[in-house]
Amino acid sequence: MSRLSLGMALTGVIALVGTGALAQTQTLPELRIEVPAPPRSLTQPTAAEAKEKIQQIPGGVDLVTSEEFRDGRAVTLKDMLDYTPGVFVQPKFGEDSRLSIRGSGLSRNFHLRGVTLLQDGIPINLADGSGDFQEIDPLNIRYIEVFKGANALRYGSASLGGAINVHTPTGRDLDGVLTRFEIGSDGYRRGQLAMGRYGENWDYYATATTIQQDGYRQLNEQNNIRLNSNFGVRLSDTVETRLFIAYNDIDQEIPGSVSRDQALNNPKAAAAGNLVNNYKRDIESIRLGSKTSVALDDGTVNFGGYFVSRHLFHPIFQVLDNTVLDYGVFAEYETDGQAFGLKQENLIGVKLGQGTNDNLRYANVRGQKGALTFKSFETAQNADIYGENRTWLRNDLALILGAQAGYATREVEDKFLSDGNASFDDSFTSFNPRLGLLWQARPDLQVFGNLSRSTEIPTLSDLSPTATAPIGDVDPQEAVTLELGTRGSHGPITWDVAVYRAWMQNEIQLFTASNGQSYALNADRTIHQGLELGLDYRLAEGLLATERGGDRLTLRQAYTFSDFSFDGDPVYGDNELPGAPRHYYRAELRYDHPTGFYVGPNVEWVPQAYYVDNANTTETRPYALLGLKLGYDDPRGWSVFLDARNLTDERYISSVSVATSATPNSALFNPGDGRAVFVGAQMRW
């Protein structure tokens, strides 16, 4: 509902009716115009609908809306998920990050493993489970769902880290035009143009973004263009189809890891080898996807498919020239009903996917292709079926039973035989049951627990032979996880707390040989356990204003305790697993005024150094970073912000690579960015 002032119209009327009307005083009533809400989309739930659904999961989940990060600079997953406890995202360089959830992929020194990353339910990961982050555009996000561990069952994910699903806007979210521009330190420039429209039975949304920055370090420049769009059509009152189209052109230099001393005392310098051979990662990709939703009397059917084409030009220890095709289909049926007089909700789904990679490697001659050194054709296939039953034993108590079964193949056909035949063809099966309880103690209080099994299939690079790791030496990673927690609110306090312990077998660790090539090994037994605490406290209201709901002062906090260790290992005993801090704390004290003004300092604190090697001989350094964010969000559709980071210009280590053993001189450390300031403006109409 909006209120329109009639002052200007009244002035015109007075001028027309003449001076006789001026002798009388007339007050016109306010004109109220009812603005109808956009029709509901069947294929793209709203953030409120999605939050209601994921809070029926008896485990660690979170939903982050775009409003929580668009009020500042958002470039990496860290910018978007830093206040989600249990999610550890640290920047490496540019838009690249190191992501770990509950210790997943701790030893993955490059790219992504252990977490299923999706956009609108369509995988960002390659078919073998590895992946990158750069195809996600933070300015093309409506909300993000985070499912930790086996809580990602509905996405067919059974890995230790779970899944992150990014939902993009539709024409129902933006009925008009949006422009945005940002500038900042280290040559940072970014722009966005987006538009959307909707009608009774259709909607469309399209956005284009560009980002350029020189970067804090040498060899840290990036130039990226991203185009995203989706089109929805309501075929009937109960059927809707949506088409997704995306194009990415990403050019990113790689400054590399350095020694601890260089990271702390000369942080802007790139690794010498990276400079000489011009390390970088250039990705060009096209993503096509479709989803159809059918509303039934007793439930919903969702089905669709996707096709992704990627070209990777990646000069590192050698020049990697890969042409990747990924494609697949999915279907899901949700239904409500009763059995034995008890309310039930059921879910069953299937996902089929395949990916191929025409993998060429060349000698790296200052960033250009030299002689061919390797050629192969690689194929990964996955077939997953999953199901879940939620039975309400009482109105406030639900028993959840679920399972996921999978079959996967990993095949490499070696076409460069002069150095031997490295072909292999492996297959894997898995079965991952899940048991959970959800108690809705009050409308604003939930208590939950679950016991689940997870299996992580090796990627193609894990299985590829090296002089250190022959073919077939890597087994699937398995875990049994127990989780207990609660979420809710009481007065000014909102919380989300979970504790977990995972007993793991064959944890996959990835290391880098002296020639720069990676190799994977299985640890024997390991334990991952921790505490995840999100706590928001509304400290005060009505300090300076009481109109329009008043102002408020809020303390927002996220704390993650991580205790990851070997369990009686023949070599490493009970040593800590390297790669993640035991304590990670993030907080913001923010003041919001009803006019749209906001300001707040923030802190990132790692109070204890952590190891970078299995032998536990070399550590990082503790650090604390101070930041400040302020801005103004005008109700008429425009906003501005200032985002200042690392105000004290702290020299610190933001992320690390890991090794079996290391010294401070080992090139495993990535320096964090220095002091930086970013400003931005946005307008929608």
C-alpha positions in Angstrom: 0.0 0.0 0.0 1.3 3.5 -0.8 0.2 7.0 0.1 0.2 9.8 -2.5 0.2 13.5 -1.5 -2.4 15.6 -3.4 -0.7 18.9 -2.8 0.4 19.5 -6.3 -2.9 18.4 -7.8 -4.8 20.6 -5.3 -2.8 23.6 -6.4 -3.8 23.1 -10.0 -7.5 22.7 -9.1 -7.4 26.0 -7.2 -5.9 27.8 -10.1 -8.6 26.5 -12.4 -11.7 27.2 -10.3 -10.8 30.8 -9.7 -10.6 33.1 -6.7 -14.0 32.2 -5.4 -12.7 28.8 -4.4 -9.9 30.4 -2.5 -12.3 31.8 0.1 -13.1 28.3 1.3 -10.9 25.8 3.0 -11.1 22.3 1.7 -9.3 19.1 2.9 -9.1 16.2 0.5 -8.8 12.7 1.8 -5.6 10.8 1.3 -5.7 8.6 -1.8 -4.9 4.9 -1.0 -3.8 2.7 -3.9 -3.7 -1.1 -3.4 -0.7 -2.5 -5.2 -1.2 -6.2 -5.8 1.6 -8.6 -4.9 3.3 -10.4 -7.8 1.8 -13.8 -8.5 3.6 -16.6 -6.7 6.1 -18.6 -8.8 5.9 -22.4 -8.7 9.5 -22.9 -9.8 11.2 -20.3 -7.7 10.0 -20.1 -4.1 10.3 -16.8 -2.2 12.9 -16.5 0.6 10.1 -16.8 3.2 8.8 -20.0 1.6 12.3 -21.5 1.4 13.1 -20.6 5.0 9.9 -22.2 6.2 10.8 -25.4 4.4 14.4 -25.7 5.4 13.5 -25.1 9.1 11.7 -28.5 9.0 15.1 -30.1 8.5 16.4 -31.6 11.8 20.0 -30.3 11.4 22.3 -27.4 10.6 20.8 -25.2 7.8 20.8 -21.5 7.1 19.2 -19.1 4.6 20.9 -15.8 3.7 19.0 -13.2 1.7 20.7 -10.8 -0.6 19.8 -7.9 1.6 22.3 -9.2 4.1 25.3 -8.7 1.8 24.2 -6.2 -0.9 24.7 -3.4 1.6 28.4 -3.6 1.1 31.0 -5.1 -1.3 30.1 -8.7 -2.0 32.6 -10.5 -4.3 33.4 -13.8 -2.7 31.5 -16.5 -0.9 33.1 -15.2 2.3 31.3 -11.9 1.8 28.0 -13.7 1.6 28.4 -16.5 4.1 30.7 -15.1 6.8 28.0 -15.0 9.4 26.9 -18.6 8.8 28.5 -20.6 11.6 30.2 -23.7 10.5 31.0 -22.4 7.0 34.7 -21.4 6.8 35.4 -19.4 3.7 38.7 -17.6 3.3 39.9 -15.6 0.3 42.9 -16.7 -1.6 43.2 -14.0 -4.3 40.6 -12.0 -6.3 37.3 -13.9 -6.3 38.9 -17.3 -5.5 38.3 -18.7 -2.0 38.9 -21.8 0.1 35.6 -23.3 1.3 35.2 -25.8 4.0 32.1 -26.8 5.9 32.7 -29.0 9.0 36.2 -29.6 7.8 35.3 -30.8 4.3 38.0 -30.6 1.7 40.5 -29.2 4.2 43.5 -30.4 2.2 42.1 -29.2 -1.1 44.8 -26.6 -2.0 43.0 -25.5 -5.2 39.4 -25.5 -6.5 36.6 -27.1 -4.5 35.7 -30.5 -3.1 33.4 -31.9 -0.4 30.6 -29.4 -0.9 27.9 -29.5 -3.6 27.5 -26.1 -5.1 24.4 -25.3 -7.1 22.6 -22.4 -8.8 18.8 -22.8 -8.9 19.3 -26.5 -8.2 21.7 -27.0 -11.1 25.2 -28.1 -10.2 28.1 -25.6 -10.4 30.5 -28.5 -9.6 31.8 -30.7 -12.4 30.3 -34.1 -12.6 33.2 -35.7 -10.7 32.5 -33.4 -7.7 35.3 -30.9 -8.0 34.5 -27.3 -8.9 35.2 -23.6 -8.8 33.4 -20.5 -7.4 33.8 -18.0 -10.1 30.6 -18.7 -12.0 28.5 -17.5 -9.1 27.7 -13.8 -9.4 26.9 -12.3 -5.9 24.8 -9.6 -7.6 22.7 -12.2 -9.2 21.4 -13.8 -6.0 18.0 -13.5 -4.3 18.9 -15.9 -1.4 21.3 -18.7 -0.5 20.4 -22.0 1.2 23.1 -23.7 3.2 22.7 -27.4 4.1 25.5 -28.7 6.3 26.5 -32.3 5.9 23.7 -34.9 5.3 21.1 -32.2 5.8 21.6 -31.7 2.0 19.8 -35.0 1.2 17.2 -33.3 -1.0 19.9 -32.2 -3.3 21.3 -35.7 -3.6 24.4 -34.7 -1.7 25.9 -37.1 0.8 29.3 -35.4 1.3 30.7 -34.2 4.6 30.3 -30.6 3.7 26.7 -30.7 2.4 25.4 -28.3 -0.2 25.0 -24.6 -1.0 22.2 -23.7 -3.3 22.1 -20.1 -4.8 18.7 -18.9 -6.0 18.6 -16.1 -8.6 16.0 -13.4 -8.9 13.0 -13.5 -11.2 10.9 -10.8 -12.8 8.7 -11.1 -9.7 11.6 -9.8 -7.6 12.5 -6.9 -9.8 9.7 -5.4 -11.8 11.7 -2.6 -13.4 15.4 -1.7 -13.9 18.3 -1.7 -11.5 21.7 -0.2 -11.9 24.7 -0.4 -9.6 28.3 0.9 -9.6 31.1 0.3 -7.2 34.7 1.5 -7.0 37.5 1.0 -4.4 41.0 0.2 -3.4 43.5 -1.7 -5.7 41.8 -0.6 -8.9 38.5 -2.2 -8.0 35.6 -1.3 -10.4 32.3 -3.1 -10.8 29.0 -2.4 -12.6 25.6 -4.0 -12.9 22.6 -3.5 -15.1 19.5 -5.6 -14.5 15.9 -5.6 -15.6 12.8 -7.7 -14.9 9.1 -7.8 -15.7 6.2 -10.0 -14.9 2.6 -10.5 -16.1 -0.2 -12.8 -14.9 1.4 -15.9 -16.6 5.0 -14.9 -17.4 8.1 -13.2 -16.0 11.6 -12.6 -17.1 14.8 -11.4 -15.5 18.2 -10.5 -17.0 21.4 -9.0 -15.6 24.9 -8.2 -16.8 27.8 -7.5 -14.4 31.4 -6.6 -15.0 34.3 -6.5 -12.5 37.8 -5.4 -12.9 40.5 -5.0 -10.3 44.3 -4.8 -10.2 44.4 -6.6 -6.9 46.3 -6.2 -3.7 49.2 -8.4 -4.8 51.4 -8.7 -7.9 49.8 -10.9 -10.6 46.4 -10.4 -9.0 44.4 -8.7 -11.8 41.0 -10.0 -12.9 38.5 -9.0 -15.6 35.2 -10.8 -15.5 31.9 -10.5 -17.4 28.8 -12.4 -16.3 25.4 -12.6 -18.0 22.4 -14.3 -16.3 18.8 -14.6 -17.3 15.7 -16.6 -16.6 12.2 -16.8 -18.2 9.2 -18.3 -16.5 5.9 -19.3 -18.1 2.7 -20.4 -16.3 1.2 -23.0 -18.6 -1.8 -23.4 -16.3 -2.8 -22.7 -12.8 -0.8 -25.7 -11.7 2.1 -25.9 -14.1 5.1 -23.6 -14.5 8.3 -23.9 -16.6 11.4 -21.8 -16.2 14.4 -21.6 -18.4 17.8 -20.4 -17.1 20.6 -19.1 -19.4 24.0 -17.9 -18.2 27.3 -16.9 -19.8 30.6 -16.3 -18.0 33.9 -14.9 -19.3 36.4 -14.9 -16.4 40.1 -13.9 -16.6 42.0 -14.2 -13.3 45.7 -14.1 -12.5 47.1 -16.3 -9.7 49.8 -14.8 -7.4 50.2 -18.1 -5.6 51.2 -19.2 -2.1 54.5 -18.0 -0.5 56.5 -18.6 2.6 55.2 -17.4 6.0 57.8 -14.7 6.3 57.0 -13.3 2.8 53.2 -13.5 3.5 53.6 -11.4 6.7 56.5 -9.1 5.7 56.1 -8.7 1.9 52.5 -9.6 1.3 52.1 -7.9 -2.1 54.7 -10.0 -3.8 53.6 -13.0 -5.9 55.4 -16.3 -5.9 58.4 -16.2 -8.2 57.4 -19.2 -10.3 53.9 -17.8 -10.8 55.4 -14.5 -12.1 57.8 -16.2 -14.5 55.2 -18.5 -16.0 52.2 -16.1 -15.8 49.9 -18.3 -13.7 46.2 -17.7 -14.3 42.8 -19.3 -14.6 40.6 -18.2 -17.6 37.1 -19.7 -17.8 34.5 -19.3 -20.5 31.2 -21.1 -19.9 27.6 -21.3 -21.0 24.9 -22.8 -18.7 21.5 -23.8 -19.8 18.9 -25.3 -17.5 15.2 -25.8 -17.2 12.8 -26.6 -14.3 9.1 -27.5 -14.4 6.9 -27.6 -11.4 3.5 -29.2 -11.2 1.2 -28.5 -8.3 -0.9 -31.5 -7.4 -3.8 -31.9 -4.9 -1.5 -33.7 -2.4 1.9 -32.4 -3.4 4.4 -31.2 -6.0 6.4 -32.6 -8.8 9.6 -30.9 -10.0 11.7 -32.0 -12.9 14.2 -30.6 -15.4 17.6 -30.8 -16.9 20.8 -28.9 -17.6 23.7 -28.5 -20.0 27.0 -26.8 -19.2 29.9 -26.1 -21.6 33.2 -24.8 -20.1 36.5 -24.0 -21.6 39.4 -23.7 -19.1 42.8 -22.2 -20.0 44.9 -22.6 -16.9 48.7 -22.0 -17.0 50.1 -23.4 -13.8 52.9 -26.0 -13.4 51.8 -26.9 -17.0 49.2 -25.2 -19.2 45.9 -27.0 -18.7 43.6 -26.7 -21.7 40.3 -28.4 -20.9 37.0 -28.5 -22.7 34.3 -29.7 -20.3 30.7 -30.7 -21.0 28.3 -31.5 -18.1 24.7 -32.5 -18.5 22.0 -34.2 -16.5 18.3 -34.5 -15.5 16.5 -34.6 -12.2 13.0 -35.3 -10.9 11.4 -35.0 -7.5 8.1 -35.7 -5.9 6.8 -34.3 -2.6 3.6 -35.3 -1.1 1.6 -34.8 2.1 -0.8 -37.4 3.6 -1.6 -39.6 6.6 -0.7 -43.1 7.7 -2.0 -44.8 10.8 -3.7 -41.6 11.8 -0.4 -39.6 11.7 0.5 -36.7 9.4 3.2 -37.5 7.0 5.4 -35.7 4.4 7.3 -37.7 1.8 10.0 -36.9 -0.6 11.5 -39.0 -3.4 13.9 -37.9 -6.1 16.4 -39.0 -8.6 19.4 -37.2 -10.2 21.4 -38.4 -13.3 24.5 -36.6 -14.4 27.4 -37.1 -16.8 30.5 -35.0 -17.5 33.3 -35.3 -20.1 36.6 -33.5 -20.2 38.9 -33.3 -23.2 42.0 -32.8 -21.1 45.2 -31.4 -22.8 48.3 -30.4 -21.0 51.3 -28.5 -22.4 54.6 -27.3 -21.1 54.2 -23.8 -19.6 56.4 -21.4 -21.5 55.9 -18.0 -19.8 52.1 -18.6 -19.7 51.8 -19.9 -23.3 51.5 -23.5 -24.6 54.7 -25.4 -25.2 55.1 -29.0 -26.2 52.1 -31.3 -25.5 52.8 -33.4 -22.4 49.5 -35.1 -21.7 46.2 -35.9 -23.5 43.2 -37.8 -22.2 39.4 -38.1 -22.5 37.8 -38.2 -19.1 34.2 -39.2 -18.1 32.4 -39.0 -14.8 28.9 -40.4 -14.3 26.6 -40.2 -11.3 23.2 -41.7 -10.5 21.6 -40.9 -7.2 18.2 -41.7 -5.8 17.0 -40.3 -2.4 14.0 -40.4 -0.3 12.7 -39.0 3.0 9.7 -39.6 5.3 8.7 -37.1 8.0 6.1 -38.5 10.4 4.5 -36.3 13.0 4.3 -38.5 16.1 2.6 -35.5 17.8 1.7 -32.1 16.6 5.1 -30.9 17.9 7.3 -33.9 17.3 8.5 -35.3 14.0 10.5 -38.4 13.2 12.5 -38.2 10.0 13.8 -41.2 8.1 15.8 -40.8 4.9 18.4 -42.4 2.7 20.4 -41.7 -0.4 21.9 -44.4 -2.7 24.4 -43.7 -5.4 26.3 -45.2 -8.3 29.3 -43.4 -9.8 31.9 -44.1 -12.4 35.2 -42.4 -13.1 37.0 -43.2 -16.4 40.2 -41.8 -18.0 41.3 -42.8 -21.5 44.9 -41.9 -21.9 45.7 -40.7 -25.4 49.3 -39.7 -24.8 51.0 -43.1 -24.4 54.7 -42.2 -24.9 55.1 -41.9 -21.1 53.0 -45.0 -20.3 49.3 -45.8 -20.2 47.5 -44.0 -17.3 44.0 -45.1 -18.3 41.6 -46.4 -15.6 37.9 -47.2 -15.2 36.5 -47.3 -11.7 33.0 -47.6 -10.3 31.7 -46.9 -6.8 28.4 -47.5 -4.9 27.2 -45.9 -1.8 24.2 -46.1 0.6 23.7 -43.3 3.2 20.8 -43.6 5.6 19.7 -40.9 7.9 17.6 -40.7 11.1 16.4 -37.4 12.7 14.0 -35.9 15.3 12.5 -32.4 15.2 10.7 -31.0 18.3 8.8 -27.8 17.8 8.8 -26.9 21.6 7.3 -23.5 20.9 6.4 -21.6 17.8 9.7 -19.8 18.2 11.8 -22.7 19.5 13.1 -25.9 17.8 15.3 -28.7 19.1 16.7 -31.2 16.7 19.1 -34.1 16.3 20.2 -36.5 13.6 22.4 -39.5 12.9 23.6 -39.9 9.3 26.1 -41.6 7.1 28.0 -39.9 4.2 30.2 -41.0 1.4 32.4 -38.9 -0.8 33.5 -40.4 -4.1 37.0 -39.5 -5.3 37.3 -37.0 -8.2 39.1 -37.7 -11.4 42.2 -35.9 -10.3 42.2 -37.9 -7.0 42.3 -41.1 -9.0 44.8 -40.0 -11.7 48.1 -41.7 -11.1 51.4 -39.9 -10.2 54.8 -41.2 -9.2 53.6 -40.8 -5.6 50.1 -42.3 -5.9 49.6 -45.2 -8.3 46.2 -45.9 -9.9 43.5 -47.2 -7.7 45.0 -46.2 -4.4 42.2 -43.8 -3.3 39.0 -45.1 -1.7 35.8 -43.2 -1.1 35.7 -41.1 2.1 33.1 -42.3 4.6 31.7 -40.8 7.8 29.0 -41.3 10.4 27.9 -38.0 12.0 25.9 -37.3 15.1 24.4 -33.8 15.4 22.3 -32.1 18.1 21.1 -28.5 18.1 18.4 -25.8 18.6 17.3 -22.7 16.9 14.8 -20.1 17.8 14.2 -16.7 19.4 13.2 -15.2 22.7 12.6 -11.5 23.1 15.6 -9.7 21.7 17.7 -12.8 21.2 17.8 -15.1 18.1 20.0 -18.1 18.0 21.1 -21.1 15.9 23.3 -23.7 17.7 24.6 -27.1 16.6 27.2 -29.5 17.9 28.4 -32.5 15.9 30.9 -35.3 15.8 31.8 -37.2 12.7 33.7 -40.5 12.8 35.5 -40.7 9.5 37.3 -43.4 7.5 39.5 -42.9 4.5 39.4 -39.1 4.6 40.8 -37.9 1.3 43.8 -35.6 1.6 45.3 -33.9 -1.4 48.9 -32.7 -1.6 51.3 -31.1 -4.1 54.4 -32.8 -5.3 57.7 -31.0 -6.0 56.8 -30.8 -9.7 53.6 -28.9 -8.9 51.3 -31.9 -9.7 48.8 -32.9 -7.0 48.2 -36.3 -5.6 45.6 -37.8 -3.2 46.0 -40.1 -0.3 43.5 -41.7 2.2 44.0 -41.1 5.9 43.1 -44.0 8.1 40.7 -42.8 10.8 39.9 -39.1 11.6 37.5 -37.2 13.8 35.7 -34.0 12.9 33.7 -32.4 15.8 32.7 -28.9 16.6 30.3 -26.2 17.7 28.4 -23.8 15.5 26.8 -20.8 17.2 24.9 -18.0 15.6 23.6 -15.4 18.0 21.9 -12.1 17.3 21.0 -9.7 20.2 18.9 -6.7 19.7 20.5 -4.5 22.3 18.3 -1.4 22.1 15.3 0.1 20.3 13.9 3.6 20.0 17.2 5.3 20.9 16.9 8.3 18.5 13.7 7.6 16.6 10.3 5.9 17.3 8.5 6.5 14.0 8.1 3.7 11.4 9.1 1.0 13.9 11.9 3.0 15.4 15.6 2.6 15.3 17.6 -0.4 16.6 21.0 -1.4 17.7 21.9 -5.1 17.0 24.9 -7.3 17.8 25.3 -10.0 15.1 27.6 -12.8 15.9 28.9 -16.1 14.4 31.3 -18.4 16.2 32.7 -21.7 14.9 34.7 -24.1 17.0 36.5 -26.8 14.9 38.3 -29.8 16.4 39.6 -32.0 13.6 42.2 -34.6 14.3 43.7 -37.9 13.3 42.5 -40.9 15.4 45.4 -43.1 16.3 47.1 -42.8 12.9 50.2 -45.0 12.4 52.3 -41.9 11.4 50.5 -38.9 12.8 49.0 -40.3 16.0 46.2 -37.9 17.2 47.7 -34.8 15.6 45.4 -32.0 14.5 44.3 -32.0 10.9 45.8 -28.9 9.2 44.0 -26.1 7.3 41.4 -24.6 9.6 41.5 -22.6 12.9 40.0 -24.0 16.0 38.2 -20.8 16.8 36.7 -18.4 14.3 34.6 -15.4 15.4 32.8 -12.8 13.3 30.7 -10.0 14.8 29.0 -6.7 13.8 27.5 -4.1 16.0 25.0 -2.3 13.7 22.7 0.7 14.2 19.7 1.0 11.8 17.6 4.2 11.6 14.1 4.0 10.1 15.0 6.6 7.5 17.3 4.0 5.9 20.7 5.0 7.4 22.9 2.3 8.9 26.4 2.1 10.4 28.3 -0.5 12.2 31.8 -1.7 13.0 32.7 -5.3 12.6 35.5 -7.7 13.6 37.0 -10.9 12.3 39.0 -12.8 14.9 41.2 -15.9 14.7 42.7 -16.0 18.3 44.8 -19.1 17.8 47.3 -20.1 15.1 46.6 -23.4 13.2 48.8 -26.0 11.6 49.5 -26.2 7.9 50.9 -29.8 7.9 50.0 -33.2 9.2 53.2 -33.4 11.2 52.0 -30.3 13.2 55.4 -28.6 12.9 54.4 -25.3 11.3 51.6 -22.8 12.1 50.0 -19.7 10.8 49.6 -16.6 13.1 46.6 -15.3 15.1 44.9 -12.1 13.8 42.1 -9.7 14.3 40.6 -7.5 11.6 38.5 -4.4 12.2 36.0 -3.1 9.6 33.3 -0.5 9.2 30.2 -0.4 7.0 27.8 2.5 6.6 25.2 3.5 4.1 21.8 4.8 3.3 18.9 2.8 1.7 16.2 5.3 0.5 12.7 3.9 0.4 12.3 5.5 -3.1 14.7 2.9 -4.6 18.3 4.3 -4.3 21.0 3.4 -1.9 24.7 4.1 -1.2 27.3 2.4 0.9 30.9 2.6 2.2 32.6 -0.6 3.2 36.0 -0.2 4.9 38.1 -3.3 5.7 41.2 -4.1 7.7 41.2 -0.6 9.1 44.5 -1.2 11.0 46.2 -2.6 7.9 47.0 -5.8 9.7 49.3 -8.2 8.0 47.9 -11.7 8.3 47.5 -15.1 6.6 44.1 -15.4 5.1 44.3 -19.0 3.9 46.8 -21.8 3.5 47.7 -24.9 1.4 48.5 -28.0 3.4 51.3 -30.6 3.3 52.4 -33.7 5.0 55.2 -31.8 6.7 56.3 -28.2 6.4 58.6 -25.4 7.6 58.0 -21.7 7.7 59.8 -21.5 4.4 57.3 -23.8 2.6 55.3 -22.0 0.0 51.9 -22.7 1.7 50.7 -19.3 2.9 48.4 -16.8 1.2 48.6 -13.2 2.6 45.4 -11.3 3.3 44.5 -8.0 1.7 45.6 -4.8 3.4 43.5 -1.8 4.3 40.8 -1.2 1.7 37.8 1.1 1.2 34.9 0.5 -1.3 32.0 2.7 -2.1 28.9 1.9 -4.2 25.6 3.3 -5.4 22.4 1.5 -6.6 19.2 2.7 -8.2 16.1 0.8 -9.1 13.0 2.2 -10.8 
